[in-house]
Amino acid sequence: MKIRFAAVRARPVVHRLSARAWMRLGGRVQWRLARLRHRTFLVYAGGIVRDDQGRILLLRHRLWPAYRAWGLPGGYVEAGERLEDGVAREVREETSLEVEVDGPPVALASGFRHRVEAYYEARVVGGRLDLDPAEILEARWFPLDDLPGEMSRPLRGLITSLSPRRPAV
């Protein structure tokens, strides 16, 4: 399946200023602010989106530290939202791609205090890649054996543990 890239939306000044302010806060303050919105614990759902060649869609996130800026599309699940629906919503919000998420999670993790992470394989069923400039700087398809250096070790481990021949859901 070929996915056409749309022109990136204009980057409003407000997005750039908010991103700069967020990055200057530092991890502990960011964590406390996230906890205000999600009082008990945070549930993160990430999508492992593959193309027809088996490459994985990775996004360079504006709000993440530069040393681990590349990651999967995903985000926090809303109260009452199914994990699979959270993955589809986050992929759509960050990339404008419509995905179908089926099956059990590929991985579950808890790398942070009061945070649970669930990762699902997803397949593109529509849309056109158009990034949300408030959150995403760049998107690229990467082969499993050629991932970017600026990625967290746990995420790299998760992605490299996937079978290269395993088709998306």
Secondary structure as UniProt FT lines:
FT   HELIX           13..25
FT   HELIX           27..37
FT   STRAND          42..50
FT   TURN            52..53
FT   STRAND          56..61
FT   TURN            62..63
FT   HELIX           66..68
FT   STRAND          70..71
FT   STRAND          74..76
FT   TURN            79..80
FT   HELIX           83..95
FT   STRAND          97..101
FT   STRAND          107..109
FT   TURN            113..114
FT   STRAND          115..127
FT   TURN            133..135
FT   STRAND          136..142
FT   TURN            144..145
FT   HELIX           153..160
FT   TURN            164..165
//
